[in-house]
Amino acid sequence: MQAVKAEDLYNIVSLGNLRVSGKTAVFARNQAKADGSGYWNYLDLYQDGALKRLTTLGEEKSFALVGHQVYYASSAVKGKTLLYQQGLDQAAPVKLALLPKNGYQVAGSVGERYLLLSRRADLAEKSHDGYQVMDELPFYFNGQGYINKLRDRLYLWDLEKGGLTRLFADDPNFTVMDFFVCGEKIYVVGVSYKTRRPFDGGIYELDPATQKVKELVPAGQVEVSAIFALKGQTYVLANCHQVTGLNENPEFYRLTDHGLELAAHWDGTAQSAIAGDCSVIGGNASDVYGDKFYFVTTLTDHDELYVFDGQEVKPFFATDGLIKGFRMVGEDEFYLEAAFANELLEFYHVKNGHAEKVSSYNDAAVTGKYVAKVNEIEYESSEDGVQHGWVLLPKDYEPGKKYPAILDVHGGPRAVYSKIFFHEMQVWAGAGYFVFFCNIHGSNGQGNKYGDLRGRYGTVDYDDLMKFTDAVLVKYPDIDQTRMGITGGSYGGFMTNWVIGHTDRFKAAASQRSIANWLSFEHLSDISPEFCVDQVGATEDDDPAKVLFHSPLKYAKYVTTPTLFLNSDEDYRCPMAEGMQMFHALLSNGVEARMTVFHGENHELSRSGRPENRLRRLREISNWFAGHLDK
């Protein structure tokens, strides 16, 4: 049996964007190109119990399914957008229109009359070759580059008459942040701004027939997860930031003429919070069927479907892994894109609670490979009773023999590790390492109280991580305590930076897209200052000492652990300057350090970056640990 290798990521298939018409399903399938430059995206069709490939262009991941037709866009003509229509029984598309500008994407549909198209527009009077002008906040955004004077537009394409109509056309400063279709109405989350964009958009109701717009909730009040209608009543699943701030779980509200009224309490997520590195494209976390609202939620370490009927929230279907997307096709029947424990994503047909696996996309990626199974281990947390994590055993494990180990810390902090196949961890287990991971205080899936880390970064979370490490070492004495490594990205990078400044128990570290200094993060990140103020509980103006207390950079003088720093120069979530500060401090103090910067990549490097760079990143980390832990 062979080990899982870094290059196996080229064989991993990702699924997403599931749509249905009756009991026919169309969804996007994604896989890395052989040359590592990007990804192929195709649409697959599930109809009458058979699964087949539908499209062939290779760029179709955003689309609409209307009756027996799919609609998608192509950038094949320079400076323009080709709008295609393809019947489900056709082998090739036909051109519906040639739009005069590039960048249009098919984002959805309203009934069988309209397509919804999106496009980013530039308000700048002229382009500036060789330099960037900025006079707005945020002026850049992760995965989007510099967004100064850019606004996201929404358009209607009339399938009966043809022609493109821009919505919110009377306000050039309006940007669309999200939208939801409820019957014949469109609910748009967005905001008009000239200098500073609010963290949360307002809610607007729009009639596609007349294009009349009505503001329902002003901007700056709620973060919207979903808008839907049941029995004529419109509901909003939204986070009002009243309990645990920006990272708070959403609640169910009725949308009335007087604003939002609480309809049902909910202390869980409204989408999957599970972290992974094998899912490149987006999914769908909710659906309405039979006057009931179904949605994905993460419970402790796995995803389930719950249902809301306008009054109560109840469980509907449980997995032991990840739900990427689903669509209801009957009261007890739905299609599912999911990864169960120790597995990769596949397409399932679920009826009466029984999940039938339809696809075998990822068989080639794991057949004949050692896939380490998760072994659960409990530990006593510092404040939250008994918690658990997992350990992967090294390939060809021999009891009594000593092995190196790697502790992997998730991001977020309100992400969640689960039992699904995690590529990088499987690579390390295949290379002869114990790999261990858990969901410390601050993680999602256990309610707002457990997930609340505001003003406590580096305290209760650090204590939990060390308690978990202690428990692992007791249960698995074959781990060589002198050859342990630690890694993590985003919040996991913060925690890696924090750990090496507070203990020398790890022989090597790999800090990815991290936070080092909240003082600088407050004015550099695309989600600041709001995120920094909310999470740290202080600013440089009112309590700089507290901001610095929670900054790993303050403790860099105590670091002795050789550390690899990995950053991307277009990461605007945890900017490259954060990793550079720690890297500079360690080298200045005579500590072994190395930094790698991936050009043209952003915060999503490990999940959806160019395959060639994802491979290089994983090899950098693996080589670093091999050089320091295999001695």
C-alpha positions as CSV (number, residue, x, y, z in Angstrom):
1,M,0.0,0.0,0.0
2,Q,1.4,3.4,-1.1
3,A,1.5,6.6,1.0
4,V,-0.6,9.6,0.0
5,K,1.7,12.0,-1.7
6,A,1.6,15.8,-2.1
7,E,1.1,15.5,-5.8
8,D,-2.0,13.4,-5.3
9,L,-3.9,16.7,-4.9
10,Y,-4.0,16.7,-8.8
11,N,-6.2,13.6,-8.6
12,I,-8.7,15.1,-6.1
13,V,-12.1,16.1,-7.4
14,S,-14.1,18.9,-5.8
15,L,-17.9,19.3,-6.1
16,G,-20.2,22.3,-5.6
17,N,-23.0,24.6,-6.7
18,L,-25.7,22.0,-6.8
19,R,-28.9,23.0,-8.6
20,V,-32.1,20.9,-9.3
21,S,-35.1,21.1,-11.6
22,G,-37.7,18.5,-10.5
23,K,-35.6,15.4,-9.8
24,T,-32.8,16.4,-12.2
25,A,-29.6,17.7,-10.7
26,V,-26.7,19.7,-12.2
27,F,-23.6,20.5,-10.3
28,A,-20.0,21.8,-10.8
29,R,-17.0,19.4,-10.8
30,N,-13.5,20.8,-10.3
31,Q,-10.1,19.3,-10.7
32,A,-6.5,20.6,-11.1
33,K,-5.1,21.0,-14.5
34,A,-2.1,18.7,-15.2
35,D,0.3,21.7,-15.7
36,G,-0.6,23.1,-12.3
37,S,-1.7,26.5,-13.6
38,G,-5.3,26.3,-12.5
39,Y,-8.4,24.2,-12.5
40,W,-10.9,22.6,-14.9
41,N,-14.6,23.3,-14.1
42,Y,-17.3,21.3,-15.7
43,L,-21.0,20.7,-15.1
44,D,-22.2,17.2,-14.5
45,L,-25.8,15.9,-14.9
46,Y,-27.7,13.4,-12.7
47,Q,-30.9,12.3,-14.3
48,D,-33.0,9.2,-14.2
49,G,-30.5,7.5,-12.0
50,A,-27.5,8.1,-14.3
51,L,-24.6,10.5,-13.8
52,K,-22.8,12.0,-16.8
53,R,-20.7,14.9,-17.9
54,L,-22.8,17.7,-19.4
55,T,-20.4,20.6,-20.5
56,T,-17.0,20.6,-22.1
57,L,-15.6,24.2,-22.1
58,G,-13.8,23.8,-18.7
59,E,-14.8,27.1,-17.1
60,E,-18.4,26.4,-16.1
61,K,-18.8,26.6,-12.3
62,S,-21.3,29.5,-12.0
63,F,-24.6,28.7,-13.8
64,A,-28.3,28.7,-13.7
65,L,-30.6,25.7,-14.3
66,V,-34.0,26.7,-15.7
67,G,-36.3,23.8,-16.6
68,H,-34.3,21.6,-18.9
69,Q,-31.8,24.3,-19.9
70,V,-28.5,25.4,-18.2
71,Y,-27.1,28.9,-18.7
72,Y,-23.4,29.9,-18.2
73,A,-20.9,32.4,-19.3
74,S,-17.5,32.2,-21.1
75,S,-14.6,34.5,-21.4
76,A,-13.5,33.0,-24.7
77,V,-13.9,36.3,-26.6
78,K,-11.4,39.0,-25.5
79,G,-13.1,41.9,-23.8
80,K,-16.6,40.4,-24.1
81,T,-18.7,37.7,-22.4
82,L,-20.4,34.9,-24.2
83,L,-23.7,33.9,-22.7
84,Y,-24.4,30.2,-23.5
85,Q,-27.6,28.1,-23.3
86,Q,-27.4,24.3,-23.3
87,G,-30.2,21.8,-23.2
88,L,-29.8,18.9,-20.8
89,D,-30.0,16.5,-23.8
90,Q,-27.5,18.5,-25.9
91,A,-23.8,17.7,-26.2
92,A,-22.8,21.4,-26.9
93,P,-24.1,24.8,-26.0
94,V,-25.6,27.5,-28.3
95,K,-24.7,31.1,-28.1
96,L,-27.5,33.1,-26.4
97,A,-25.8,36.5,-26.5
98,L,-22.5,38.3,-26.8
99,L,-22.3,40.8,-24.0
100,P,-20.2,44.0,-24.8
101,K,-17.9,43.7,-21.7
102,N,-16.0,40.9,-20.0
103,G,-16.5,39.6,-16.5
104,Y,-20.2,38.7,-16.5
105,Q,-21.2,35.5,-14.6
106,V,-24.5,33.7,-14.4
107,A,-25.4,33.9,-10.8
108,G,-28.9,32.5,-10.7
109,S,-32.4,32.8,-12.0
110,V,-35.9,34.2,-11.1
111,G,-38.5,31.7,-12.1
112,E,-38.3,30.8,-15.8
113,R,-38.3,34.4,-17.0
114,Y,-35.1,36.0,-15.8
115,L,-31.4,35.1,-15.4
116,L,-29.4,36.9,-12.8
117,L,-26.0,38.0,-13.9
118,S,-23.2,39.6,-11.9
119,R,-20.3,41.8,-12.9
120,R,-17.8,44.0,-11.1
121,A,-17.7,47.6,-12.4
122,D,-14.9,50.2,-12.1
123,L,-16.1,53.7,-11.1
124,A,-12.6,55.2,-11.6
125,E,-12.6,57.9,-14.3
126,K,-9.4,56.4,-15.7
127,S,-7.0,53.6,-15.1
128,H,-3.6,54.3,-13.6
129,D,-0.9,52.3,-15.3
130,G,1.9,51.4,-12.9
131,Y,0.4,52.6,-9.7
132,Q,-2.7,52.3,-7.6
133,V,-4.9,55.1,-6.3
134,M,-6.8,54.5,-3.0
135,D,-9.4,56.7,-1.2
136,E,-11.8,54.2,0.2
137,L,-12.1,51.5,2.9
138,P,-11.6,48.7,2.3
139,F,-9.2,49.5,-0.6
140,Y,-8.3,45.8,-1.1
141,F,-10.0,42.5,-0.3
142,N,-8.7,39.0,-0.1
143,G,-9.1,37.0,-3.3
144,Q,-10.3,40.2,-5.1
145,G,-7.2,42.4,-5.2
146,Y,-7.5,46.1,-5.0
147,I,-11.2,47.0,-4.9
148,N,-11.0,50.8,-4.6
149,K,-13.8,52.3,-6.7
150,L,-15.0,48.9,-7.7
151,R,-18.7,47.9,-7.2
152,D,-20.4,44.6,-7.7
153,R,-23.4,44.9,-10.0
154,L,-26.5,42.7,-10.5
155,Y,-28.3,42.4,-13.8
156,L,-31.4,40.8,-15.2
157,W,-31.4,38.9,-18.5
158,D,-34.9,38.5,-19.9
159,L,-35.2,35.0,-21.4
160,E,-38.4,35.9,-23.2
161,K,-37.5,39.3,-24.8
162,G,-33.7,39.2,-24.5
163,G,-31.7,42.2,-23.3
164,L,-29.8,43.1,-20.1
165,T,-31.0,45.4,-17.4
166,R,-28.9,46.6,-14.6
167,L,-30.5,46.7,-11.1
168,F,-29.9,49.7,-8.8
169,A,-28.9,51.6,-11.9
170,D,-29.8,55.0,-10.4
171,D,-27.0,54.6,-7.7
172,P,-23.5,54.2,-9.2
173,N,-22.0,53.7,-5.7
174,F,-24.2,50.7,-4.7
175,T,-22.4,47.4,-4.4
176,V,-24.2,44.0,-4.1
177,M,-22.8,41.8,-1.3
178,D,-25.3,38.9,-1.7
179,F,-28.8,38.2,-3.0
180,F,-31.6,35.7,-2.4
181,V,-34.5,34.7,-4.6
182,C,-37.9,34.1,-2.9
183,G,-40.5,33.2,-5.5
184,E,-40.8,36.2,-7.9
185,K,-38.9,38.6,-5.6
186,I,-35.2,39.3,-5.2
187,Y,-33.8,40.2,-1.8
188,V,-30.4,42.0,-2.1
189,V,-27.9,42.6,0.6
190,G,-25.8,45.6,-0.3
191,V,-24.8,49.2,0.4
192,S,-24.1,52.5,-1.2
193,Y,-20.9,54.1,-0.1
194,K,-18.3,56.6,-1.2
195,T,-15.6,56.4,1.3
196,R,-16.1,53.6,3.8
197,R,-18.1,50.5,3.3
198,P,-20.0,49.3,6.4
199,F,-19.2,45.8,7.6
200,D,-22.8,44.7,7.1
201,G,-25.0,45.6,4.1
202,G,-28.6,46.6,4.2
203,I,-31.5,44.4,3.0
204,Y,-33.5,45.5,-0.1
205,E,-36.6,44.0,-1.7
206,L,-36.7,44.2,-5.5
207,D,-39.4,43.4,-8.0
208,P,-37.8,42.1,-11.2
209,A,-40.8,43.0,-13.3
210,T,-40.7,46.7,-12.4
211,Q,-37.2,47.0,-10.9
212,K,-38.7,48.9,-8.0
213,V,-36.5,48.7,-4.9
214,K,-37.6,49.0,-1.2
215,E,-35.1,49.3,1.7
216,L,-36.2,46.9,4.5
217,V,-33.2,47.0,6.9
218,P,-30.5,49.7,6.8
219,A,-26.9,48.9,6.4
220,G,-24.7,48.3,9.4
221,Q,-27.2,46.3,11.5
222,V,-27.1,42.6,10.6
223,E,-25.0,40.0,8.8
224,V,-27.3,38.0,6.6
225,S,-26.9,34.2,6.1
226,A,-30.2,33.6,4.3
227,I,-33.5,35.2,3.3
228,F,-36.4,32.9,2.5
229,A,-40.2,32.8,2.5
230,L,-42.5,30.2,4.1
231,K,-46.3,30.4,3.7
232,G,-46.1,34.0,2.6
233,Q,-43.9,35.2,5.4
234,T,-40.4,36.3,4.7
235,Y,-37.6,35.3,7.2
236,V,-34.1,36.3,7.6
237,L,-31.3,34.2,9.2
238,A,-29.0,36.8,10.5
239,N,-26.3,37.7,13.1
240,C,-27.1,40.9,15.0
241,H,-23.8,40.9,16.9
242,Q,-25.6,41.3,20.2
243,V,-24.2,38.2,22.1
244,T,-20.7,37.4,21.0
245,G,-19.9,40.0,18.3
246,L,-18.9,39.5,14.7
247,N,-18.5,35.8,15.0
248,E,-21.9,35.2,16.6
249,N,-24.1,32.5,15.3
250,P,-27.3,33.7,13.4
251,E,-30.9,33.6,14.7
252,F,-34.2,33.3,12.8
253,Y,-36.1,36.5,12.3
254,R,-39.4,37.5,10.7
255,L,-39.0,40.3,8.3
256,T,-41.8,42.9,9.0
257,D,-42.6,46.5,8.1
258,H,-41.0,47.4,11.4
259,G,-37.8,45.5,10.8
260,L,-36.7,42.1,12.2
261,E,-38.6,40.2,14.9
262,L,-37.2,37.1,16.5
263,A,-38.9,34.0,15.2
264,A,-36.8,31.2,16.7
265,H,-33.6,31.1,18.8
266,W,-30.7,29.2,17.3
267,D,-27.2,28.8,18.8
268,G,-25.6,27.0,15.9
269,T,-24.0,27.7,12.6
270,A,-26.1,28.2,9.4
271,Q,-23.5,26.6,7.1
272,S,-20.6,24.2,7.4
273,A,-17.8,25.4,9.6
274,I,-15.6,22.4,8.8
275,A,-12.0,23.2,7.6
276,G,-10.5,21.2,4.8
277,D,-8.1,21.4,1.9
278,C,-9.9,19.3,-0.7
279,S,-12.8,21.5,-1.7
280,V,-12.1,24.3,-4.2
281,I,-15.5,25.6,-5.3
282,G,-18.5,26.9,-3.3
283,G,-21.5,24.9,-2.2
284,N,-25.0,25.7,-1.0
285,A,-26.0,25.6,2.6
286,S,-29.8,26.0,2.5
287,D,-32.9,25.2,0.5
288,V,-36.7,25.7,0.8
289,Y,-39.1,22.8,0.0
290,G,-42.7,22.3,1.0
291,D,-42.8,25.5,3.1
292,K,-39.9,24.4,5.2
293,F,-36.4,25.8,5.3
294,Y,-33.5,23.2,5.4
295,F,-30.0,24.2,6.3
296,V,-26.5,22.9,7.1
297,T,-25.2,23.2,10.6
298,T,-22.0,22.0,12.2
299,L,-22.4,20.2,15.5
300,T,-19.1,19.7,17.4
301,D,-17.2,18.0,14.7
302,H,-19.6,17.0,11.9
303,D,-22.4,18.5,9.7
304,E,-26.1,17.9,9.9
305,L,-29.2,19.1,8.1
306,Y,-31.8,20.9,10.2
307,V,-35.2,22.1,9.3
308,F,-37.2,25.3,10.3
309,D,-40.9,25.4,9.8
310,G,-41.5,29.0,10.8
311,Q,-41.7,28.2,14.5
312,E,-39.3,25.4,15.5
313,V,-35.9,24.2,14.5
314,K,-35.5,20.4,14.4
315,P,-32.8,17.9,13.2
316,F,-33.4,16.3,9.8
317,F,-30.3,14.3,8.7
318,A,-26.9,13.7,10.1
319,T,-23.5,12.9,8.6
320,D,-20.2,12.1,10.4
321,G,-18.3,14.5,8.1
322,L,-18.9,17.4,5.8
323,I,-21.9,18.6,3.8
324,K,-20.8,20.7,0.8
325,G,-24.2,21.2,-0.7
326,F,-27.7,19.7,-0.9
327,R,-31.0,20.2,-2.7
328,M,-34.4,18.8,-1.7
329,V,-36.4,16.9,-4.3
330,G,-39.1,15.5,-1.9
331,E,-40.2,15.6,1.7
332,D,-37.7,12.8,2.6
333,E,-35.5,12.9,-0.5
334,F,-32.6,15.0,-1.5
335,Y,-29.3,15.1,-3.3
336,L,-26.1,15.6,-1.3
337,E,-22.5,16.6,-2.0
338,A,-20.7,15.3,1.1
339,A,-17.5,13.8,2.5
340,F,-18.1,11.2,5.2
341,A,-15.4,10.2,7.8
342,N,-12.0,9.4,6.3
343,E,-13.4,10.1,2.8
344,L,-13.4,12.7,0.0
345,L,-16.4,14.5,-1.6
346,E,-18.9,12.4,-3.6
347,F,-22.4,12.9,-4.8
348,Y,-25.2,11.0,-3.0
349,H,-28.9,10.4,-3.4
350,V,-30.6,10.3,0.0
351,K,-34.1,8.9,0.4
352,N,-35.9,8.1,3.7
353,G,-32.6,8.7,5.6
354,H,-30.5,6.3,3.5
355,A,-27.6,7.8,1.5
356,E,-26.8,6.0,-1.7
357,K,-23.4,6.9,-3.2
358,V,-23.9,7.8,-6.8
359,S,-20.4,9.0,-7.9
360,S,-16.9,7.6,-7.6
361,Y,-14.9,10.7,-8.6
362,N,-12.3,10.3,-5.9
363,D,-11.6,6.6,-6.0
364,A,-8.5,7.2,-8.2
365,A,-7.1,9.5,-5.6
366,V,-7.1,7.0,-2.7
367,T,-7.2,3.5,-4.3
368,G,-4.1,1.5,-3.2
369,K,-3.2,4.3,-0.7
370,Y,-2.7,4.3,3.0
371,V,-5.5,6.5,4.3
372,A,-4.9,6.9,8.0
373,K,-8.2,6.5,10.0
374,V,-9.0,9.0,12.7
375,N,-8.5,7.8,16.3
376,E,-10.5,9.8,18.8
377,I,-9.0,10.9,22.1
378,E,-10.5,12.8,25.0
379,Y,-8.9,15.5,27.1
380,E,-10.0,17.7,30.0
381,S,-10.2,21.3,28.7
382,S,-9.5,24.2,30.8
383,E,-13.1,25.5,31.1
384,D,-15.4,23.4,29.0
385,G,-15.2,19.9,30.5
386,V,-14.2,16.9,28.4
387,Q,-13.4,17.6,24.8
388,H,-12.0,15.4,22.1
389,G,-9.6,15.5,19.2
390,W,-8.0,12.9,16.9
391,V,-4.7,11.2,16.1
392,L,-3.6,9.7,12.7
393,L,-1.2,6.9,13.0
394,P,1.9,6.8,10.8
395,K,2.1,4.5,7.9
396,D,3.5,1.0,8.8
397,Y,3.2,1.9,12.4
398,E,5.0,-0.5,14.8
399,P,4.1,-0.3,18.5
400,G,7.2,0.3,20.6
401,K,9.0,2.3,17.9
402,K,9.5,6.0,18.3
403,Y,8.0,8.4,15.7
404,P,7.9,12.2,15.2
405,A,4.6,14.0,15.4
406,I,2.9,17.1,14.0
407,L,0.2,19.2,15.7
408,D,-2.1,20.9,13.2
409,V,-4.2,23.9,14.3
410,H,-7.2,25.1,12.4
411,G,-8.0,28.7,11.4
412,G,-11.0,30.8,12.1
413,P,-10.8,30.8,15.0
414,R,-14.4,29.6,14.5
415,A,-13.6,26.8,12.1
416,V,-13.9,23.1,13.0
417,Y,-11.8,20.0,12.4
418,S,-13.7,16.9,11.6
419,K,-13.0,13.3,10.6
420,I,-12.9,13.8,6.8
421,F,-9.9,13.2,4.6
422,F,-7.5,16.1,5.0
423,H,-4.8,15.9,2.3
424,E,-1.9,17.5,4.1
425,M,-2.4,15.5,7.2
426,Q,-2.6,12.3,5.2
427,V,0.6,13.2,3.4
428,W,2.4,13.6,6.8
429,A,0.9,10.3,8.2
430,G,2.1,8.6,5.0
431,A,5.6,10.0,5.6
432,G,5.8,8.4,9.0
433,Y,4.4,11.1,11.4
434,F,1.8,10.9,14.1
435,V,-0.6,13.8,13.2
436,F,-2.9,15.2,15.9
437,F,-5.6,17.9,15.9
438,C,-8.6,19.1,17.8
439,N,-11.2,21.9,18.3
440,I,-10.0,24.1,21.1
441,H,-12.0,26.8,22.8
442,G,-12.9,29.4,20.2
443,S,-14.0,26.7,17.6
444,N,-17.4,26.6,16.2
445,G,-20.0,23.9,16.5
446,Q,-20.6,24.1,20.2
447,G,-22.6,27.3,20.6
448,N,-21.6,30.9,21.0
449,K,-20.2,30.5,24.5
450,Y,-17.6,27.9,23.4
451,G,-16.8,29.9,20.3
452,D,-16.3,33.2,22.1
453,L,-12.7,34.1,22.2
454,R,-13.0,37.9,22.3
455,G,-10.4,39.5,24.4
456,R,-8.9,36.1,25.3
457,Y,-6.6,35.2,22.3
458,G,-3.6,33.2,23.6
459,T,-5.1,32.3,26.9
460,V,-7.8,29.7,27.2
461,D,-7.2,28.5,23.7
462,Y,-3.5,28.0,24.3
463,D,-4.2,26.2,27.6
464,D,-6.6,23.8,25.8
465,L,-4.1,23.1,23.0
466,M,-1.4,22.2,25.6
467,K,-3.8,20.0,27.6
468,F,-4.8,18.2,24.4
469,T,-1.1,17.7,23.5
470,D,-0.4,16.3,27.0
471,A,-3.3,13.8,26.6
472,V,-2.0,12.7,23.2
473,L,1.4,12.0,24.6
474,V,0.0,10.0,27.4
475,K,-2.1,7.8,25.2
476,Y,0.5,7.5,22.5
477,P,3.9,7.0,24.2
478,D,5.5,6.1,20.9
479,I,5.5,9.8,20.0
480,D,9.0,11.0,20.4
481,Q,8.5,14.2,22.6
482,T,11.8,15.6,21.3
483,R,10.6,15.5,17.7
484,M,7.3,17.3,17.7
485,G,6.3,20.0,15.2
486,I,3.4,22.5,15.1
487,T,1.7,24.2,12.2
488,G,-1.5,26.1,11.3
489,G,-2.8,28.8,9.1
490,S,-4.7,32.1,9.7
491,Y,-5.8,31.8,13.3
492,G,-3.8,28.6,13.3
493,G,-0.8,30.7,12.2
494,F,-1.5,33.1,15.1
495,M,-1.6,30.2,17.5
496,T,1.7,28.7,16.0
497,N,3.3,32.1,16.6
498,W,1.9,32.2,20.1
499,V,3.0,28.7,21.0
500,I,6.6,29.1,20.0
501,G,6.7,32.3,22.2
502,H,5.4,30.4,25.2
503,T,7.0,27.0,25.1
504,D,10.0,25.2,23.6
505,R,8.3,21.7,23.5
506,F,8.1,21.8,19.7
507,K,11.3,21.2,17.8
508,A,10.1,22.9,14.6
509,A,7.2,25.1,13.5
510,A,5.5,26.2,10.3
511,S,3.5,29.4,10.6
512,Q,1.2,30.0,7.7
513,R,-0.7,33.3,6.8
514,S,-0.5,34.3,10.4
515,I,-1.2,37.2,12.8
516,A,1.8,38.5,14.7
517,N,0.9,42.0,15.8
518,W,-2.7,43.2,16.4
519,L,-1.5,46.8,16.3
520,S,-0.5,46.5,12.7
521,F,-3.3,44.0,11.8
522,E,-5.9,46.7,12.9
523,H,-4.9,48.8,9.9
524,L,-3.7,46.3,7.3
525,S,-6.3,43.5,7.2
526,D,-9.2,43.7,4.8
527,I,-11.6,42.9,7.7
528,S,-10.2,45.5,10.0
529,P,-10.6,47.6,12.0
530,E,-13.9,45.9,12.9
531,F,-12.5,42.4,13.3
532,C,-9.5,43.5,15.4
533,V,-11.6,45.7,17.7
534,D,-14.2,43.0,18.1
535,Q,-11.8,40.1,18.7
536,V,-9.1,41.7,20.8
537,G,-11.6,43.9,22.7
538,A,-9.4,47.0,22.5
539,T,-7.7,49.3,20.1
540,E,-4.4,51.1,19.9
541,D,-6.1,54.2,21.1
542,D,-8.0,53.0,24.2
543,D,-5.8,50.2,25.4
544,P,-2.6,49.6,23.4
545,A,-1.2,47.4,26.2
546,K,-4.0,44.9,25.8
547,V,-3.6,44.9,22.1
548,L,0.1,44.1,22.5
549,F,-0.5,41.5,25.2
550,H,-2.5,39.4,22.7
551,S,0.2,39.9,20.0
552,P,2.7,37.0,19.5
553,L,5.3,39.5,18.4
554,K,5.6,40.7,22.0
555,Y,6.9,37.2,23.0
556,A,9.2,36.7,20.0
557,K,12.2,37.4,22.2
558,Y,11.5,34.1,24.0
559,V,11.4,31.9,20.8
560,T,14.0,29.2,20.3
561,T,12.0,27.0,17.9
562,P,13.2,26.9,14.2
563,T,10.3,28.3,12.3
564,L,9.2,28.4,8.7
565,F,6.9,31.3,7.7
566,L,4.6,30.9,4.6
567,N,2.8,33.9,3.2
568,S,1.2,35.1,-0.1
569,D,1.8,38.6,-1.4
570,E,-1.9,39.0,-2.3
571,D,-3.2,37.8,1.1
572,Y,-5.1,40.8,2.4
573,R,-6.8,38.9,5.2
574,C,-3.6,38.2,7.2
575,P,-1.2,40.4,5.2
576,M,2.4,39.3,4.5
577,A,3.7,42.0,6.9
578,E,2.4,39.9,9.8
579,G,4.6,36.9,9.0
580,M,7.5,39.2,8.1
581,Q,7.5,40.8,11.5
582,M,7.9,37.4,13.3
583,F,10.4,36.2,10.7
584,H,12.4,39.4,11.1
585,A,12.3,39.2,14.9
586,L,13.5,35.5,15.0
587,L,16.4,36.1,12.6
588,S,17.3,39.3,14.6
589,N,17.4,37.2,17.8
590,G,19.6,34.5,16.2
591,V,16.8,31.9,15.8
592,E,16.7,29.7,12.7
593,A,13.9,30.9,10.4
594,R,12.9,30.7,6.7
595,M,10.2,32.6,4.9
596,T,8.5,31.7,1.6
597,V,6.4,34.2,-0.3
598,F,4.0,32.9,-3.0
599,H,3.5,35.5,-5.7
600,G,0.0,36.1,-7.0
601,E,-1.6,34.0,-4.2
602,N,-3.9,35.0,-1.4
603,H,-5.3,33.7,1.9
604,E,-6.8,30.7,0.2
605,L,-3.5,29.3,-1.1
606,S,-3.8,25.9,0.7
607,R,-7.4,25.5,-0.4
608,S,-7.8,27.0,-3.8
609,G,-4.5,28.4,-4.9
610,R,-2.9,27.4,-8.1
611,P,-2.2,23.7,-7.9
612,E,1.5,24.1,-8.6
613,N,1.8,26.5,-5.6
614,R,-0.3,24.4,-3.4
615,L,2.1,21.6,-4.1
616,R,5.1,23.8,-3.4
617,R,3.6,25.0,-0.2
618,L,3.0,21.5,1.1
619,R,6.5,20.4,0.1
620,E,8.1,23.4,1.8
621,I,6.3,22.5,5.1
622,S,7.1,18.8,4.7
623,N,10.7,19.4,3.9
624,W,11.0,21.8,6.9
625,F,9.7,19.1,9.3
626,A,11.8,16.4,7.7
627,G,14.9,18.5,8.2
628,H,14.2,19.1,11.8
629,L,12.1,16.2,13.1
630,D,13.6,13.2,11.3
631,K,17.0,13.6,12.8
